[in-house]
Amino acid sequence: MIIVGKNGYGIPCEMSIPKGVKTIVVAMHGFCGDKESSCIKLLEERVGEIGVGLVRFDWPGHGESEVDGFSFRVENCIKDLEAVVEYLKERYPEADLVAFATSFGGYVTLLYNYYHRDDFRCIILRSPAIQMRKVVYDSIINPDIREELDEKGYFVYGFERKMEITNEFLDDLKKYDVLDLYGEERLENVSIIHGTADDLVPFGDSEEFAREHGCRLYPVEGADHRYKKEGELEKVMVIALDELKGLDG
């Protein structure tokens, strides 16, 4: 289905919401990923078994999004999430919303939470790119990409779908700094799952953030950013489901 966003373009969504639902997970994919993420689809299956709904959608320029990378801006991502949340609150007013977000999606979710404090009962982050700007400059931008940026004002990047990553987006990452926003604030409704061998987003970033803000931290020993080794995604599922079941306690 399509939700019309606050920017006028359609947001492609998939929803699995049982009748009489009490909790709905809003699942967000990472940078250059999409709503067909294997982790998100596995979570959709598992939460359905306990009567929990799940909504997954594409960020602008990703997956089936009708716009290109020039619309991939941090503010647009925040507004798209806001549109999805408003849609769910209007149609399922009795349901609690829970965020489950991976990598870049975790970055956007933390930004969103700063401006919309009461929308999510709890937030579960998988390998969140808390310092997204540092991740991009340390792990993605190489000399060839820097040359392309200087020449065109954007570089083309992606996996299943290639898109333009603009200088304006990179400027957004400096403007929207999670660490600056939260200062020393406690975030006890936030749980973080992170592989100790993450090769893209340092485990230490989550470790430090959890310590400073009172988040629950769940290390997955030996897991890298993609959790592709046998049993690693299953560990993520167990942690996420325990968090969801704990809401009834």
C-alpha positions as CSV (number, residue, x, y, z in Angstrom):
1,M,0.0,0.0,0.0
2,I,1.0,3.7,-0.3
3,I,0.8,6.3,2.4
4,V,0.9,9.9,1.1
5,G,3.7,11.6,3.0
6,K,4.0,15.1,4.2
7,N,6.2,15.9,1.2
8,G,3.5,14.9,-1.3
9,Y,5.1,11.7,-2.6
10,G,3.9,8.2,-1.8
11,I,5.6,6.1,0.9
12,P,5.5,2.3,-0.1
13,C,4.5,0.2,2.9
14,E,3.7,-3.3,3.8
15,M,1.4,-4.0,6.8
16,S,0.7,-7.2,8.8
17,I,-1.8,-6.1,11.4
18,P,-4.1,-8.7,13.1
19,K,-7.6,-7.8,14.3
20,G,-7.7,-6.4,17.8
21,V,-4.0,-5.6,17.8
22,K,-2.5,-4.1,21.0
23,T,1.0,-3.5,19.8
24,I,2.4,-2.5,16.3
25,V,6.1,-2.6,15.4
26,V,7.2,0.1,13.0
27,A,10.2,-1.4,11.3
28,M,12.9,0.7,9.6
29,H,15.7,-0.5,7.3
30,G,19.2,0.8,6.9
31,F,21.2,2.9,4.5
32,C,20.7,1.7,0.9
33,G,18.5,-1.2,2.1
34,D,14.7,-1.5,1.8
35,K,11.6,-2.8,3.5
36,E,12.3,-6.3,2.1
37,S,15.2,-6.7,4.7
38,S,15.5,-10.3,5.7
39,C,15.8,-9.3,9.3
40,I,12.6,-7.2,9.2
41,K,10.6,-9.9,7.3
42,L,11.7,-12.5,9.8
43,L,10.6,-10.2,12.7
44,E,7.3,-9.7,10.9
45,E,6.8,-13.5,10.9
46,R,7.8,-13.9,14.6
47,V,5.7,-11.0,16.0
48,G,2.7,-12.2,14.0
49,E,2.9,-15.5,16.1
50,I,2.3,-13.5,19.3
51,G,-0.5,-11.2,17.9
52,V,1.7,-8.2,17.3
53,G,1.4,-6.2,14.1
54,L,4.3,-4.9,12.0
55,V,4.6,-2.1,9.4
56,R,7.6,-1.8,7.1
57,F,8.3,1.0,4.6
58,D,11.0,2.4,2.3
59,W,12.9,5.5,2.9
60,P,12.9,8.1,0.1
61,G,15.1,6.9,-2.8
62,H,15.2,3.4,-1.5
63,G,13.4,0.2,-2.5
64,E,10.1,1.0,-4.3
65,S,10.1,4.7,-3.4
66,E,8.8,6.8,-6.2
67,V,11.4,9.5,-5.7
68,D,15.1,9.5,-6.4
69,G,18.2,10.1,-4.2
70,F,17.8,13.9,-4.5
71,S,14.8,13.5,-2.1
72,F,16.9,11.4,0.3
73,R,17.3,14.1,3.0
74,V,17.3,13.5,6.8
75,E,14.3,15.9,7.3
76,N,12.3,14.0,4.6
77,C,13.0,10.7,6.4
78,I,11.8,12.2,9.7
79,K,8.6,13.4,8.0
80,D,8.0,10.1,6.3
81,L,8.2,8.3,9.6
82,E,5.9,10.9,11.1
83,A,3.4,10.2,8.3
84,V,3.5,6.5,9.0
85,V,3.0,7.0,12.7
86,E,0.1,9.4,12.2
87,Y,-1.6,6.9,9.9
88,L,-1.3,4.1,12.5
89,K,-2.4,6.3,15.4
90,E,-5.5,7.4,13.5
91,R,-6.5,3.8,12.5
92,Y,-5.3,1.9,15.6
93,P,-5.7,4.4,18.4
94,E,-5.7,1.7,21.1
95,A,-2.4,0.1,20.0
96,D,1.0,0.9,21.4
97,L,3.7,1.6,18.8
98,V,7.2,0.2,19.1
99,A,10.1,1.1,16.8
100,F,12.5,-1.5,15.5
101,A,15.2,0.1,13.4
102,T,18.5,-0.9,11.8
103,S,21.7,1.1,11.3
104,F,20.7,4.4,9.5
105,G,17.1,3.6,10.5
106,G,18.2,3.7,14.1
107,Y,19.8,7.1,13.5
108,V,16.5,8.5,12.1
109,T,14.5,6.9,14.9
110,L,16.6,8.6,17.6
111,L,16.2,11.9,15.8
112,Y,12.4,11.3,15.5
113,N,12.2,10.4,19.2
114,Y,13.8,13.7,20.2
115,Y,11.1,15.7,18.4
116,H,8.2,13.3,19.1
117,R,8.7,12.0,22.7
118,D,5.5,10.0,23.2
119,D,4.9,8.2,19.9
120,F,6.9,5.0,20.7
121,R,6.3,3.1,23.9
122,C,9.8,1.5,23.4
123,I,12.6,1.6,20.8
124,I,14.6,-1.4,19.7
125,L,17.7,-0.5,17.7
126,R,19.9,-3.0,15.8
127,S,23.4,-1.8,15.2
128,P,22.3,1.8,15.1
129,A,24.4,4.4,13.2
130,I,24.3,6.8,16.1
131,Q,27.1,8.8,14.6
132,M,25.9,8.4,11.0
133,R,28.2,11.1,9.6
134,K,31.3,9.4,11.0
135,V,30.1,6.1,9.6
136,V,29.7,7.6,6.1
137,Y,33.0,9.3,6.1
138,D,35.0,6.5,7.7
139,S,33.4,3.5,5.8
140,I,31.9,4.7,2.6
141,I,33.5,7.8,1.2
142,N,36.8,6.9,-0.5
143,P,39.0,9.1,-2.8
144,D,37.0,8.1,-5.9
145,I,33.8,9.0,-4.3
146,R,35.2,12.3,-3.0
147,E,36.2,13.1,-6.6
148,E,32.7,12.3,-7.8
149,L,31.2,14.5,-5.1
150,D,33.4,17.4,-6.0
151,E,32.6,17.0,-9.7
152,K,28.8,16.4,-9.6
153,G,27.7,17.3,-6.1
154,Y,26.6,13.7,-5.5
155,F,27.8,10.2,-5.8
156,V,25.9,7.1,-6.9
157,Y,25.7,4.3,-4.3
158,G,23.5,1.3,-3.4
159,F,22.9,-2.4,-3.6
160,E,19.7,-3.6,-5.1
161,R,18.9,0.0,-6.1
162,K,21.5,2.6,-6.9
163,M,20.7,6.2,-5.9
164,E,22.3,9.6,-5.6
165,I,23.8,10.6,-2.3
166,T,24.1,14.3,-2.4
167,N,26.3,16.9,-0.6
168,E,23.1,18.3,0.9
169,F,22.4,14.9,2.5
170,L,25.9,14.9,3.9
171,D,25.4,18.4,5.3
172,D,22.2,17.1,7.0
173,L,24.3,14.5,8.9
174,K,26.3,17.3,10.4
175,K,23.2,19.3,11.2
176,Y,21.3,16.4,12.8
177,D,23.7,15.1,15.5
178,V,22.2,12.6,17.9
179,L,24.9,13.1,20.5
180,D,24.5,16.9,20.6
181,L,20.7,16.6,20.8
182,Y,20.5,14.3,23.7
183,G,23.4,15.5,25.8
184,E,23.2,13.6,29.1
185,E,19.5,12.7,28.9
186,R,18.4,9.3,30.1
187,L,16.8,7.1,27.4
188,E,15.6,4.1,29.4
189,N,12.9,3.2,26.8
190,V,15.7,2.4,24.3
191,S,17.3,-1.0,23.8
192,I,20.3,-1.6,21.6
193,I,21.3,-4.9,19.9
194,H,24.8,-4.7,18.4
195,G,27.3,-7.2,17.1
196,T,30.7,-7.0,18.8
197,A,32.6,-7.5,15.5
198,D,30.6,-4.9,13.5
199,D,32.7,-3.9,10.5
200,L,30.7,-0.8,9.6
201,V,29.2,0.8,12.8
202,P,31.6,0.4,15.7
203,F,30.2,-1.6,18.6
204,G,31.9,0.9,20.9
205,D,29.6,3.7,19.7
206,S,26.5,1.8,21.0
207,E,28.4,0.7,24.2
208,E,29.2,4.3,25.0
209,F,25.8,5.6,24.1
210,A,24.0,3.0,26.2
211,R,26.3,3.7,29.2
212,E,25.7,7.4,29.0
213,H,22.0,7.3,28.4
214,G,20.9,4.3,30.5
215,C,19.9,2.2,27.5
216,R,19.8,-1.6,27.7
217,L,22.6,-3.0,25.6
218,Y,22.5,-6.6,24.1
219,P,25.9,-7.5,22.6
220,V,25.8,-10.3,20.0
221,E,29.3,-11.8,20.3
222,G,31.2,-12.1,17.0
223,A,28.4,-10.7,14.8
224,D,29.3,-8.2,12.1
225,H,26.9,-5.6,10.7
226,R,24.9,-8.0,8.6
227,Y,24.4,-10.8,11.2
228,K,24.8,-13.4,8.5
229,K,26.5,-16.2,10.5
230,E,24.3,-19.1,11.6
231,G,22.1,-18.2,14.6
232,E,22.9,-14.5,14.7
233,L,19.6,-13.2,13.4
234,E,17.9,-15.7,15.6
235,K,19.6,-14.1,18.6
236,V,18.2,-10.7,17.4
237,M,14.7,-12.2,17.2
238,V,14.9,-13.6,20.7
239,I,16.0,-10.3,22.2
240,A,13.4,-8.3,20.3
241,L,10.6,-10.6,21.2
242,D,11.6,-10.6,24.9
243,E,11.4,-6.8,24.8
244,L,8.0,-6.9,23.2
245,K,6.7,-9.5,25.7
246,G,8.1,-7.4,28.5
247,L,5.7,-4.6,27.6
248,D,2.8,-6.5,29.2
249,G,4.7,-7.0,32.4
